[in-house]
Amino acid sequence: MRKKIVAGNWKMNLDYNEGLALFSEIINMVKDEATGTQEAVICSPFIHIHSLVQLSKGYSKIAVGAQNAHQEEKGAYTGEISAKMIKSTGAAYVILGHSERRQYFGETNALLAKKTDTALKNDLRPIFCIGETLQEREANTHFDVIKTQLVEGIFHLDADAFAKLVIAYEPVWAIGTGVTATSAQAQEIHEFIRKEIAAKYGQEVADATTILYGGSCNPTNAAELFAQPDIDGGLIGGASLKSRDFTDIVKTFN
Ligand SMILES: O=C(CO)COP(=O)(O)O
């Protein structure tokens, strides 16, 4: 049974005190909800992570992650944060390859392959994001784009390393736009991703891989999306900034 995950991506929102207050509310609201094979994760800005980890102690179904990590282990990279530093705070996850990082910070598949290696070496679980732009979908190249992101970003891993990944399908045209992929559109891509994993690593690995959907996911559309056979949860942007909305999405699994 693969893990179901609802992960919040706070992006560059919430100052330190706002972040701690929201996380405390979320803990109180989801602590009795995330059960069994299910987990709630908050990926906050770096400065919140250590405190959120402290607040989450004792709640085994609530985890904390970062939104990025540097590809090098350490060194003269002013302003950057290493995977080892993140791990040392007690964080469990790191988002890698978010489309905003690809778009605004020029992150390529080759760079993301390195970031993935470094994160795994430091015992962080990457939530590896893939997804096509509107232009790519309209040109009917979305399957090729996604396959290339998989092949160049993560298919160099051996099966044991690959098994530690969570994958998030986030169509760029659905992020922050209020336009969600239909459940059929999302399922079609998730099924494609799982088939590609099966072709590379075998059916057992594919069946065990958690694949999240992200892009304007909210309490109203989550149930239908999560009911699809290959959608194992969500990566939530805007709705993770409201405790009630995020909690309602977590509760969708119950
Ligand atoms: O980018 C996202 C999560 O990583 C999705 O953002 P929204 O839920 O705000 O569309």
The ligand as an SDF file (V2000), in Angstrom:
LIG
                    3D

 10  9  0  0  0  0  0  0  0  0999 V2000
    2.5300   25.1010   -6.9290 O   0  0  0  0  0  0  0  0  0  0  0  0
    1.7290   24.5070   -6.2410 C   0  0  0  0  0  0  0  0  0  0  0  0
    2.1620   23.6300   -5.1560 C   0  0  0  0  0  0  0  0  0  0  0  0
    3.5300   23.3920   -5.2240 O   0  0  0  0  0  0  0  0  0  0  0  0
    0.2840   24.6580   -6.4650 C   0  0  0  0  0  0  0  0  0  0  0  0
   -0.0770   25.9560   -6.1440 O   0  0  0  0  0  0  0  0  0  0  0  0
   -1.6250   26.3540   -6.0560 P   0  0  0  0  0  0  0  0  0  0  0  0
   -2.2820   25.2820   -5.2120 O   0  0  0  0  0  0  0  0  0  0  0  0
   -1.6300   27.6990   -5.4150 O   0  0  0  0  0  0  0  0  0  0  0  0
   -2.1350   26.3400   -7.4590 O   0  0  0  0  0  0  0  0  0  0  0  0
  1  2  2  0
  2  3  1  0
  2  5  1  0
  3  4  1  0
  5  6  1  0
  6  7  1  0
  7  8  2  0
  7  9  1  0
  7 10  1  0
M  END
$$$$
